[in-house]
Amino acid sequence: MNTIDLDNFVTTKAASELMGVHQRYVRTLAEKGRLPFVRFGSDILIDKRAACSFVRDPLGRGKPAKKAKKAKAKKAKSKPAKRKGSK
């Protein structure tokens, strides 16, 4: 049976304070697999190192702006051209 060192984990409240985000956002990140966690009964414990590195990497919160712009440009190119005489 695997054992987990609980000293490396913090509550969602402590993680939210470390990360500077709302506690619900921490739970959402964990549920989506963006933050490593363990369940302890009904509580979620977040890996402390992952929470700290999330703060240092601002791109960890979503897509970088450059990729989002490329996606919009690609989407605009794929639209069919309007026919003459149509509205």
LUMDOFI-285164 format. One line per field, with one value per atom (N, C-alpha, C): residue number from 1; residue in one letter; atom name; x, y, z. Coordinates in Angstrom, 1 decimal. Layout:
# LUMDOFI-285164
figu <- NUM|...
lumpa <- a|...
zalo <- CA|...
east <- X|...
north <- Y|...
up <- Z|...
***
This chain:
# LUMDOFI-285164
figu <- 1|1|1|2|2|2|3|3|3|4|4|4|5|5|5|6|6|6|7|7|7|8|8|8|9|9|9|10|10|10|11|11|11|12|12|12|13|13|13|14|14|14|15|15|15|16|16|16|17|17|17|18|18|18|19|19|19|20|20|20|21|21|21|22|22|22|23|23|23|24|24|24|25|25|25|26|26|26|27|27|27|28|28|28|29|29|29|30|30|30|31|31|31|32|32|32|33|33|33|34|34|34|35|35|35|36|36|36|37|37|37|38|38|38|39|39|39|40|40|40|41|41|41|42|42|42|43|43|43|44|44|44|45|45|45|46|46|46|47|47|47|48|48|48|49|49|49|50|50|50|51|51|51|52|52|52|53|53|53|54|54|54|55|55|55|56|56|56|57|57|57|58|58|58|59|59|59|60|60|60|61|61|61|62|62|62|63|63|63|64|64|64|65|65|65|66|66|66|67|67|67|68|68|68|69|69|69|70|70|70|71|71|71|72|72|72|73|73|73|74|74|74|75|75|75|76|76|76|77|77|77|78|78|78|79|79|79|80|80|80|81|81|81|82|82|82|83|83|83|84|84|84|85|85|85|86|86|86|87|87|87
lumpa <- m|m|m|n|n|n|t|t|t|i|i|i|d|d|d|l|l|l|d|d|d|n|n|n|f|f|f|v|v|v|t|t|t|t|t|t|k|k|k|a|a|a|a|a|a|s|s|s|e|e|e|l|l|l|m|m|m|g|g|g|v|v|v|h|h|h|q|q|q|r|r|r|y|y|y|v|v|v|r|r|r|t|t|t|l|l|l|a|a|a|e|e|e|k|k|k|g|g|g|r|r|r|l|l|l|p|p|p|f|f|f|v|v|v|r|r|r|f|f|f|g|g|g|s|s|s|d|d|d|i|i|i|l|l|l|i|i|i|d|d|d|k|k|k|r|r|r|a|a|a|a|a|a|c|c|c|s|s|s|f|f|f|v|v|v|r|r|r|d|d|d|p|p|p|l|l|l|g|g|g|r|r|r|g|g|g|k|k|k|p|p|p|a|a|a|k|k|k|k|k|k|a|a|a|k|k|k|k|k|k|a|a|a|k|k|k|a|a|a|k|k|k|k|k|k|a|a|a|k|k|k|s|s|s|k|k|k|p|p|p|a|a|a|k|k|k|r|r|r|k|k|k|g|g|g|s|s|s|k|k|k
zalo <- N|CA|C|N|CA|C|N|CA|C|N|CA|C|N|CA|C|N|CA|C|N|CA|C|N|CA|C|N|CA|C|N|CA|C|N|CA|C|N|CA|C|N|CA|C|N|CA|C|N|CA|C|N|CA|C|N|CA|C|N|CA|C|N|CA|C|N|CA|C|N|CA|C|N|CA|C|N|CA|C|N|CA|C|N|CA|C|N|CA|C|N|CA|C|N|CA|C|N|CA|C|N|CA|C|N|CA|C|N|CA|C|N|CA|C|N|CA|C|N|CA|C|N|CA|C|N|CA|C|N|CA|C|N|CA|C|N|CA|C|N|CA|C|N|CA|C|N|CA|C|N|CA|C|N|CA|C|N|CA|C|N|CA|C|N|CA|C|N|CA|C|N|CA|C|N|CA|C|N|CA|C|N|CA|C|N|CA|C|N|CA|C|N|CA|C|N|CA|C|N|CA|C|N|CA|C|N|CA|C|N|CA|C|N|CA|C|N|CA|C|N|CA|C|N|CA|C|N|CA|C|N|CA|C|N|CA|C|N|CA|C|N|CA|C|N|CA|C|N|CA|C|N|CA|C|N|CA|C|N|CA|C|N|CA|C|N|CA|C|N|CA|C|N|CA|C|N|CA|C|N|CA|C|N|CA|C|N|CA|C|N|CA|C|N|CA|C|N|CA|C|N|CA|C
east <- 0.8|0.0|0.9|0.5|1.3|1.0|2.0|1.8|2.1|1.4|1.5|2.0|3.0|3.5|2.6|1.8|0.8|1.5|2.7|3.4|3.6|3.5|3.7|2.4|1.3|0.0|-0.6|-1.4|-2.1|-3.6|-4.4|-5.9|-6.1|-7.3|-7.7|-7.6|-8.0|-7.9|-6.5|-5.5|-4.1|-3.6|-3.9|-3.4|-4.0|-5.2|-5.8|-5.0|-4.6|-3.8|-2.5|-1.8|-0.5|-0.6|-1.7|-1.8|-2.4|-3.1|-3.7|-5.0|-5.7|-6.9|-8.0|-9.3|-10.4|-10.3|-10.7|-10.7|-11.4|-12.6|-13.3|-12.5|-11.7|-10.9|-9.8|-9.3|-8.3|-9.0|-10.2|-10.9|-11.2|-11.6|-11.8|-10.6|-9.4|-8.2|-7.8|-8.1|-7.8|-8.7|-10.0|-10.9|-10.7|-10.1|-9.8|-8.4|-7.7|-6.4|-5.3|-5.5|-4.4|-3.5|-4.0|-3.2|-3.3|-2.1|-2.2|-2.8|-3.6|-4.3|-4.6|-4.9|-5.4|-6.7|-7.6|-8.8|-8.6|-9.0|-8.9|-10.3|-11.1|-12.6|-13.2|-13.9|-14.6|-13.7|-12.5|-11.6|-10.6|-10.2|-9.2|-7.9|-6.8|-5.5|-4.7|-4.1|-3.4|-1.9|-1.2|0.3|0.9|1.6|2.1|3.1|3.9|4.9|4.2|3.2|2.4|1.7|1.1|0.5|1.5|2.6|3.7|4.2|4.4|4.8|3.8|2.5|1.4|1.5|1.9|2.0|3.1|4.2|5.4|5.1|4.2|4.0|2.6|2.5|1.2|0.5|1.2|0.6|-0.2|0.1|-0.6|-2.1|-2.5|-4.0|-4.8|-4.2|-5.0|-4.1|-4.7|-3.9|-3.1|-1.9|-1.2|-1.9|-1.8|-2.5|-2.1|-0.9|-0.5|-1.2|-1.4|-2.1|-3.6|-4.2|-5.6|-5.7|-4.8|-4.9|-4.8|-3.9|-3.7|-5.0|-5.6|-6.9|-7.9|-8.0|-9.0|-8.7|-7.4|-7.1|-7.4|-7.1|-7.4|-8.9|-9.7|-11.1|-11.7|-11.1|-11.6|-11.3|-10.2|-9.8|-10.8|-11.3|-12.1|-13.5|-13.9|-15.3|-15.5|-16.6|-16.8|-17.0|-16.6|-16.8|-18.2|-18.7|-20.1|-20.2|-21.4|-21.7|-22.2|-22.0|-22.5|-24.0|-24.6|-26.0|-26.7|-25.9|-26.5|-26.3|-27.2|-27.0|-26.4
north <- -1.2|0.0|1.2|2.2|3.5|4.4|5.0|6.0|7.4|8.4|9.8|10.6|11.4|12.3|13.6|13.7|14.8|16.1|16.1|17.4|18.2|17.5|18.1|18.6|18.5|18.9|20.0|20.8|21.9|21.8|22.5|22.5|23.5|23.4|24.3|25.8|26.0|27.4|27.9|27.1|27.5|27.6|26.7|26.8|28.1|28.4|29.6|30.9|30.9|32.0|32.1|30.9|30.8|31.3|31.0|31.2|32.6|33.2|34.5|34.4|33.3|33.1|32.6|32.5|32.1|30.6|30.1|28.7|27.8|28.3|27.5|27.3|28.3|28.2|27.1|26.9|25.9|24.5|24.4|23.1|22.8|23.8|23.6|23.1|23.8|23.3|21.9|21.5|20.2|19.2|19.5|18.6|18.4|19.5|19.4|18.8|18.4|17.8|18.8|20.0|21.0|21.2|20.7|20.7|19.3|18.7|17.4|17.5|16.5|16.5|15.1|15.0|13.8|14.1|13.1|13.3|12.7|13.4|13.0|13.1|12.0|12.1|13.0|14.0|14.9|16.1|16.2|17.3|17.0|18.1|17.9|18.6|17.9|18.4|18.6|19.8|20.2|20.0|19.6|19.5|20.9|21.1|22.4|23.0|22.1|22.6|23.0|22.3|22.6|24.0|24.2|25.5|26.6|26.4|27.5|27.8|26.7|26.9|27.5|27.3|27.9|29.4|29.9|31.3|31.9|31.2|31.7|31.6|30.8|30.7|31.2|32.5|33.1|32.5|31.8|31.2|29.9|29.4|28.2|28.5|29.7|30.0|29.9|29.8|29.7|29.7|29.9|30.0|31.3|31.2|32.5|33.3|34.6|35.5|35.2|34.9|34.7|33.5|32.5|31.3|31.6|32.4|32.8|33.6|34.5|35.3|34.5|33.5|32.6|31.8|31.4|30.6|31.5|32.8|33.6|33.9|34.1|34.3|33.1|31.9|30.7|30.5|30.9|30.7|31.7|32.9|33.9|33.4|32.7|32.3|31.2|30.4|29.2|29.6|30.8|31.2|31.3|30.8|30.8|32.2|32.5|33.8|34.1|35.3|35.7|35.7|35.3|35.3|36.6|37.0|38.3|38.3|39.3|39.5|38.9|38.2|37.7|38.7|38.6|39.6|38.9
up <- 0.0|0.0|0.0|-0.8|-0.9|0.2|0.8|1.8|1.2|1.7|1.3|2.4|2.2|3.2|3.2|4.2|4.2|4.5|4.9|5.1|3.8|2.7|1.4|0.8|1.5|1.1|2.0|1.4|2.1|1.8|2.6|2.4|1.2|0.7|-0.5|0.0|1.3|1.8|1.8|2.3|2.4|1.0|0.1|-1.3|-2.0|-1.7|-2.3|-1.8|-0.6|0.0|-0.6|-0.8|-1.5|-2.9|-3.6|-5.0|-5.3|-4.3|-4.5|-5.3|-5.2|-5.9|-4.9|-5.4|-4.6|-4.3|-3.2|-2.8|-3.8|-4.3|-5.3|-6.6|-7.0|-8.2|-8.0|-6.7|-6.4|-6.6|-6.1|-6.2|-7.7|-8.4|-9.9|-10.6|-10.3|-10.9|-10.6|-9.3|-8.9|-9.6|-9.7|-10.3|-11.8|-12.4|-13.8|-14.1|-13.0|-13.2|-13.4|-13.2|-13.3|-12.1|-10.9|-9.7|-9.1|-8.7|-8.1|-6.7|-6.3|-5.0|-4.6|-3.3|-2.7|-2.0|-2.0|-1.2|0.2|1.2|2.6|3.1|3.0|3.3|2.3|2.7|1.7|1.4|2.1|1.8|0.7|0.0|-1.0|-0.5|-0.5|-0.1|-1.4|-1.5|-2.7|-2.5|-3.5|-3.4|-3.2|-2.1|-1.8|-2.8|-3.3|-4.4|-5.6|-6.0|-7.2|-7.1|-5.9|-5.6|-5.7|-5.1|-5.1|-6.6|-7.3|-8.7|-9.6|-9.3|-10.0|-9.9|-8.7|-8.5|-9.4|-9.5|-10.2|-11.7|-12.2|-13.6|-13.9|-14.3|-14.6|-15.8|-16.6|-17.8|-17.4|-16.1|-15.6|-15.4|-15.5|-15.3|-16.5|-17.7|-18.9|-20.1|-21.2|-22.5|-22.6|-23.1|-23.3|-24.4|-24.3|-25.2|-26.6|-26.9|-28.3|-29.0|-28.2|-28.8|-29.0|-28.2|-28.3|-29.6|-29.9|-31.1|-32.3|-32.3|-33.5|-33.7|-32.7|-32.8|-33.5|-33.1|-33.7|-35.2|-35.5|-36.9|-37.7|-37.2|-37.9|-38.1|-37.1|-37.2|-38.3|-38.4|-39.3|-40.8|-41.0|-42.3|-42.8|-41.8|-42.2|-42.6|-42.4|-42.7|-44.2|-44.8|-46.2|-46.7|-47.9|-48.5|-48.8|-48.7|-49.0|-50.5|-51.0|-52.4|-52.8|-54.0|-54.5|-54.5|-54.1|-54.1|-52.8|-51.9|-50.7|-49.6|-48.6|-47.5|-46.3
***
